[in-house]
Amino acid sequence: MLKTCSPDSLHPSYHLSNAHLQRKLMATSFALESSLLSKLDNRKRRNQPRWDADIIHSDKAGDFFSGDYLSLSHHPHLRQKFLNALASEPLLLGSTGSRALTGSTANHIGLEKYFAEELGAERTMVYVSGYTANVTFFGCVPQAGDAILFDEYIHASVHDGIRLNRARLGGALAFQHNSLVDLEAKVKDIINRCPKIQEGKATLFVVVESVYSMDGDFGPLDGILEIVERLVPRESAHVVVDEAHSIGLYGPEGKGLVRAWGLEKRVHTVVMTFTKTLNFIGGVITTNAIIYEYLSNHSVPWMFTSAAAHVDIIGMKFCFDVLKSAEADRLRETVMNLSHFFMSHFTLSTRDIPKSGLSLLNSETKNLNSRGLISPIFAIFSPDVVALQNHLNEKGYAARALAPPAVPRGEERLRVVIHAGNSEEQIKSLVEALREWALAQNSNVIKQDGALRSKL
């Protein structure tokens, strides 16, 4: 029988303040544990948030922090449909090996053909997660002499893939977030430094996201493609778009912004993850036959990781089919309507609160490149984001603080996510909780200032 943790052991204050744990570590005096404990203590002293795996925050006040945008996990009839789908399948458990060995079954290959047809791609490749897809692609596909230019806010998995790449790249360089001016300047600089790209003998990879997870803003995909197509020879350009936070939310049948905006013939590779809107495990990239074959024969993560279990293959297709339903269309519309409601209600309810104490980060540019759409991701700024997190946790919200190095210094935040399962009343309650905390903080600052003035 599995042991369960008591509620007391799950409280954030349990970690690092547990005297028994401290004494035990001091008694053992192992060099590794002492070093790790010192790093954890430093994190606490810097007031950085903790993300310990055994802390569970309740979301009884409403789900405003998960990636389940359409609230699919809260639909019991989908659960039954999924169980029915599993019941008709003869294979459910492990795949018995990596895709290079015994893991490429008819189910795996069939799913990739299904996605290729649905997404209008030459080939697709299925992975156990979007993270693995990015690490695999960037760790393997760029070759010696190639260059990679990426938005500075690109996901950590892309950075990890670049670090794993063994080829002597012509360089990997970031451009300022969503800045077409900086992108153009750096494309020109790379072409000047890498003449083989200009000659069509090497490749420049340009890597962006359609919706960014930390700010909830949209990438200027049209402008990015225009610059690449104007400056980079066609045979040397390879644009990669990560659609982790747009698949399921936008486009016909929720197939993402690239397809919503008719850019699929101009974008070379699209990376999608199923762990957000689809509320399942897995990921997929759209690509061509040569890259598919190359990855199959040269990618270490592909060759040495067990293929997704059959139950996961069934689940990926099931969840993707759900996204194509009329019900999903209604849920997408609900997310958009509630996102507008949150933005207007927050703005109205906090108009008397100094923006230095509580505000929406980048509110002016959040939907700048959206073509009239809105993102359900909102970055709530606070100078003491850990205290704000704790305040919301006490009220039943599963809030998680984001501070450096996860986000830039001076842009500490909570990331609020609007879901189809939220209600306007829940949104009002959340905004009131944010407002209550900000007013209390402002009052404390005024009192401290008054006390200081009285001493003077």
C-alpha positions in Angstrom: 0.0 0.0 0.0 1.3 3.5 -0.9 1.8 5.8 2.0 0.1 9.2 1.9 1.5 12.4 3.2 -0.3 14.2 6.0 -1.6 17.7 5.3 1.0 19.2 7.6 3.9 17.6 5.6 2.5 19.3 2.4 2.6 22.8 3.8 5.3 25.0 2.2 6.7 25.9 5.7 7.6 22.2 6.1 10.5 22.6 3.7 13.8 23.9 5.0 12.2 24.9 8.3 11.8 21.3 9.5 14.2 21.2 12.4 14.4 17.4 12.3 15.5 17.4 8.7 18.2 20.1 9.4 19.6 18.0 12.4 19.6 14.9 10.3 21.6 16.6 7.5 24.0 18.1 10.0 24.5 14.7 11.6 25.4 12.9 8.4 27.6 15.8 7.0 27.7 14.3 3.5 29.3 16.8 1.2 26.6 16.5 -1.5 23.7 17.0 0.9 25.5 19.9 2.6 26.1 21.6 -0.8 22.6 21.1 -2.0 21.1 22.3 1.3 23.2 25.5 1.0 21.8 26.2 -2.4 18.3 25.6 -1.2 18.9 28.0 1.8 20.2 30.6 -0.7 17.0 30.3 -2.6 15.0 30.9 0.5 17.1 33.9 1.5 16.5 35.5 -1.9 12.8 35.0 -1.4 12.6 32.9 -4.5 9.5 30.6 -4.9 9.8 26.9 -4.1 8.4 24.3 -6.5 8.9 21.2 -4.3 7.3 18.1 -5.9 5.5 17.1 -2.7 3.7 20.4 -2.1 0.0 20.3 -3.2 -1.9 23.5 -3.4 -5.7 23.3 -3.5 -7.6 24.8 -6.4 -11.0 24.6 -4.7 -11.5 28.3 -5.4 -11.3 27.7 -9.1 -8.6 26.6 -11.6 -6.7 29.6 -12.7 -3.2 28.2 -12.9 -3.2 25.0 -14.9 -2.7 24.4 -18.6 -6.0 22.7 -19.0 -7.4 25.7 -21.0 -10.6 24.0 -22.1 -11.2 22.3 -18.7 -11.4 18.9 -20.5 -10.4 17.1 -17.2 -13.7 18.2 -15.7 -16.0 16.6 -18.3 -17.1 13.2 -17.0 -18.7 12.2 -20.3 -15.2 12.4 -22.0 -13.9 10.1 -19.4 -16.4 7.5 -20.3 -15.8 7.9 -24.0 -12.1 7.4 -23.4 -12.7 4.3 -21.4 -14.9 3.0 -24.2 -12.1 3.7 -26.7 -9.6 1.8 -24.6 -11.9 -1.2 -24.2 -11.9 -1.8 -27.9 -8.1 -1.8 -28.2 -6.2 -5.1 -27.9 -2.9 -3.4 -26.9 -2.8 -1.0 -24.0 0.5 -1.2 -22.0 4.1 -0.5 -23.0 5.5 -0.3 -26.4 8.3 -2.8 -25.5 11.2 -0.7 -26.8 12.4 2.5 -28.5 11.2 3.5 -31.9 14.5 2.3 -33.3 13.9 -1.2 -32.1 10.4 -2.7 -31.4 8.6 0.5 -30.5 7.5 1.5 -34.0 4.2 -0.4 -34.1 1.3 -0.1 -36.4 -0.4 2.1 -33.8 2.5 4.6 -33.7 2.9 4.8 -37.4 -0.8 5.0 -37.9 -1.0 7.9 -35.5 1.7 9.8 -37.3 -0.1 9.3 -40.6 -3.3 10.5 -39.0 -1.7 13.7 -37.8 0.0 14.3 -41.1 -3.4 14.1 -42.8 -5.1 16.3 -40.2 -2.4 18.9 -40.2 -1.7 18.9 -43.9 2.0 18.0 -43.4 4.3 15.7 -45.4 5.3 13.8 -42.3 4.8 14.1 -38.5 6.8 12.6 -35.7 5.2 11.7 -32.3 7.1 12.1 -29.0 6.3 11.5 -25.4 6.2 15.3 -24.7 6.7 18.6 -26.4 9.9 19.1 -24.4 11.3 15.9 -25.8 10.3 17.0 -29.3 12.2 20.3 -29.0 15.3 18.7 -27.4 15.3 16.0 -30.1 14.9 18.4 -33.0 17.4 21.0 -32.0 19.9 18.5 -30.6 20.1 16.6 -33.9 18.8 18.4 -37.0 21.0 21.6 -37.2 24.3 20.7 -38.9 27.9 22.0 -38.8 27.9 25.6 -40.1 24.2 26.2 -39.6 23.0 29.0 -37.3 20.1 29.3 -35.0 18.3 32.6 -34.2 15.7 32.4 -31.5 13.3 34.7 -29.7 14.8 35.5 -26.3 11.6 34.2 -24.6 11.7 30.8 -26.3 11.1 27.7 -24.2 13.9 26.1 -22.1 13.6 22.9 -24.1 14.9 24.7 -27.2 17.9 25.9 -25.2 18.5 22.4 -23.9 18.4 21.0 -27.4 20.9 23.5 -28.7 23.3 22.7 -25.9 23.0 19.0 -26.8 23.8 19.6 -30.4 27.3 18.2 -31.2 27.6 19.9 -34.6 29.9 22.9 -34.8 27.2 25.4 -35.4 27.7 28.8 -37.0 26.2 30.2 -33.8 23.1 30.3 -31.7 21.8 33.8 -31.0 18.8 35.4 -29.3 16.9 38.4 -30.7 14.8 40.8 -28.6 11.4 39.4 -27.8 9.0 40.0 -30.7 11.2 42.7 -32.1 11.2 42.7 -35.9 13.8 45.4 -36.0 16.2 43.4 -33.9 15.4 40.2 -35.8 16.2 41.8 -39.1 19.5 43.3 -37.8 20.6 39.9 -36.5 19.6 38.0 -39.6 21.7 40.4 -41.6 24.6 40.0 -39.2 24.5 36.2 -39.3 24.4 36.2 -43.1 27.4 38.4 -43.2 29.3 36.2 -40.7 28.2 32.9 -42.4 28.6 33.3 -46.1 27.5 29.7 -46.7 24.0 30.6 -45.7 24.0 33.4 -48.3 25.3 30.8 -50.8 22.6 28.3 -50.0 25.0 25.8 -48.6 24.1 26.1 -44.9 20.8 26.8 -43.0 19.6 29.6 -40.7 17.0 28.3 -38.3 14.6 31.0 -36.9 12.7 29.7 -33.9 9.7 31.4 -32.3 6.4 30.7 -30.5 3.0 31.6 -31.7 1.8 32.3 -28.1 4.4 32.8 -25.3 3.7 31.1 -22.0 5.1 33.6 -19.6 3.5 36.8 -21.0 0.6 35.3 -23.0 1.5 37.5 -26.0 1.5 36.6 -29.7 4.5 36.2 -32.0 4.4 38.5 -35.1 4.5 35.5 -37.4 3.7 37.4 -40.6 6.5 39.9 -40.0 9.0 37.2 -39.1 8.3 35.2 -42.2 8.5 38.4 -44.4 12.0 39.2 -43.0 13.2 35.6 -43.5 11.8 35.3 -47.0 13.3 38.6 -48.0 16.8 38.2 -46.6 17.5 34.5 -46.5 17.8 32.3 -49.6 14.9 30.0 -49.8 17.2 26.9 -49.7 18.9 28.2 -46.5 15.8 29.2 -44.4 14.1 27.0 -41.8 11.4 28.6 -39.6 10.3 26.6 -36.6 7.1 27.6 -34.6 6.3 26.2 -31.2 2.5 26.0 -30.9 2.4 24.6 -27.3 0.1 27.4 -26.1 -2.0 27.8 -29.2 -2.9 24.3 -30.3 -6.4 23.5 -29.3 -7.3 27.2 -28.7 -7.1 28.8 -32.1 -7.7 27.9 -35.7 -10.1 25.6 -37.5 -10.8 22.6 -35.2 -8.2 24.1 -32.8 -5.3 23.2 -35.0 -3.3 26.3 -34.0 -2.4 29.8 -35.3 -0.1 28.7 -38.1 -3.1 27.0 -39.7 -5.6 29.6 -38.6 -3.5 32.2 -40.5 -2.7 30.1 -43.5 1.0 30.0 -42.9 1.6 26.2 -42.9 3.2 26.3 -46.4 5.7 29.0 -45.2 6.6 27.5 -41.9 9.0 24.5 -42.2 8.5 22.8 -38.8 5.8 23.2 -36.2 6.1 21.7 -32.7 3.0 20.9 -30.7 2.5 19.6 -27.2 -0.6 17.8 -26.0 0.0 18.5 -22.3 -1.8 21.9 -22.4 -5.1 22.3 -24.1 -5.4 18.6 -25.0 -4.8 17.8 -21.4 -2.8 14.6 -22.2 0.8 13.5 -22.6 2.7 13.6 -25.8 3.8 16.0 -28.6 4.2 16.0 -32.3 6.3 17.9 -34.9 5.3 18.5 -38.5 8.2 18.1 -40.9 9.3 16.5 -44.2 10.3 13.0 -45.2 14.1 13.7 -45.1 14.1 15.2 -41.6 11.8 12.4 -40.4 14.3 9.8 -41.7 17.3 11.6 -40.4 15.8 11.9 -36.9 14.9 8.2 -37.0 18.5 7.2 -37.6 20.6 9.9 -35.8 18.6 11.2 -32.8 19.8 9.9 -29.5 16.6 10.6 -27.6 14.6 8.9 -30.3 16.8 5.8 -30.4 17.3 5.4 -26.7 13.9 6.3 -25.2 11.1 3.8 -25.1 8.3 4.7 -27.5 5.0 6.0 -26.0 2.8 3.3 -24.5 -0.2 2.1 -26.6 -2.5 3.7 -24.1 -0.8 7.1 -24.7 -1.1 6.6 -28.5 -4.8 6.0 -28.1 -5.2 8.9 -25.8 -3.4 11.4 -28.1 -5.7 10.5 -30.9 -8.8 10.6 -28.7 -7.9 14.1 -27.3 -7.1 15.4 -30.8 -10.5 14.2 -32.0 -12.1 15.9 -29.1 -10.6 19.2 -30.2 -12.4 18.9 -33.6 -15.8 18.6 -32.0 -18.6 21.2 -31.9 -18.3 21.0 -28.1 -14.7 22.1 -28.3 -15.7 25.0 -30.5 -18.1 26.2 -27.7 -15.4 25.8 -25.1 -12.9 27.8 -27.2 -15.5 30.6 -27.5 -16.1 30.5 -23.7 -12.3 30.8 -23.0 -12.1 33.9 -25.2 -15.2 35.6 -23.7 -14.0 34.9 -20.2 -10.5 36.2 -21.0 -12.0 39.5 -22.2 -14.1 39.6 -19.0 -11.0 39.0 -16.8 -9.0 41.7 -18.5 -11.7 44.4 -18.3 -12.7 43.5 -14.7 -9.1 43.4 -13.4 -8.3 46.8 -15.1 -11.5 48.4 -13.7 -11.1 46.9 -10.2 -7.4 47.9 -9.8 -7.5 51.4 -11.3 -6.9 52.9 -7.8 -3.9 50.7 -7.0 -0.4 51.8 -7.9 0.9 49.8 -10.8 4.2 49.3 -8.9 2.3 47.2 -6.5 0.0 45.2 -8.7 -0.6 45.3 -12.5 -0.9 43.4 -15.7 2.5 43.1 -17.3 2.8 44.2 -20.9 -1.0 44.9 -21.1 -0.4 47.2 -24.1 1.4 44.7 -26.2 -0.2 41.4 -25.0 -2.6 41.1 -28.0 -0.7 43.4 -30.4 0.0 40.6 -33.0 -3.2 38.6 -32.4 -5.3 39.7 -35.3 -8.2 40.4 -33.0 -7.8 37.3 -30.8 -7.0 37.2 -27.1 -4.7 35.0 -25.1 -6.1 33.4 -21.8 -2.6 33.9 -20.2 -2.2 36.9 -18.0 1.0 37.9 -16.2 0.2 39.6 -12.9 3.1 41.7 -11.6 4.0 42.1 -8.0 7.2 43.1 -6.3 6.7 40.4 -3.6 5.3 37.7 -5.7 6.0 34.9 -3.1 3.8 36.8 -0.5 1.1 37.1 -3.1 1.3 33.4 -3.9 1.0 32.6 -0.2 -2.0 34.9 0.2 -3.8 33.2 -2.7 -2.8 29.7 -1.5 -4.6 30.4 1.9 -7.7 31.3 -0.1 -7.8 28.0 -1.9 -6.0 28.9 -5.2 -3.2 26.8 -6.6 -1.1 29.8 -7.3 2.6 29.5 -8.2 5.0 32.4 -8.1 7.4 33.0 -11.0 10.6 34.9 -10.2 14.2 35.0 -11.6 15.7 33.1 -13.2 12.4 31.8 -14.6 11.5 35.4 -15.7 13.5 38.6 -16.0 14.4 40.4 -12.8 12.0 43.2 -12.1 9.2 41.3 -13.8 8.2 38.9 -11.0 4.7 37.6 -11.6 1.9 35.2 -11.1 0.6 33.7 -14.3 -3.2 33.6 -14.3 -4.8 31.4 -16.9 -8.5 31.6 -17.8 -10.3 28.3 -18.5 -13.5 27.3 -20.1 -14.6 25.8 -16.7 -14.3 29.2 -14.9 -17.2 31.4 -14.2 -17.6 35.2 -14.1 -18.2 34.9 -10.3 -15.0 32.9 -9.8 -13.1 35.6 -11.8 -14.6 38.3 -9.7 -13.5 36.5 -6.5 -10.0 36.0 -7.8 -9.7 39.7 -8.7 -11.1 40.7 -5.3 -8.4 38.5 -3.6 -5.7 40.2 -5.7 -7.1 43.6 -4.9 -7.4 42.8 -1.2 -3.7 41.8 -1.0 -2.5 44.8 -2.9 -4.5 47.3 -0.7 -3.1 45.6 2.4 0.5 45.9 1.0 -0.1 49.5 0.1 -1.4 50.3 3.6 1.7 48.7 5.1 4.0 50.8 3.0 2.1 54.0 4.0 2.3 53.0 7.7 6.1 52.3 7.4 6.6 55.6 5.6 4.6 57.5 8.3 6.6 55.8 11.1 9.9 56.8 9.4 8.7 60.4 8.9 7.7 60.6 12.6 11.2 59.6 13.6 12.7 62.3 11.4 
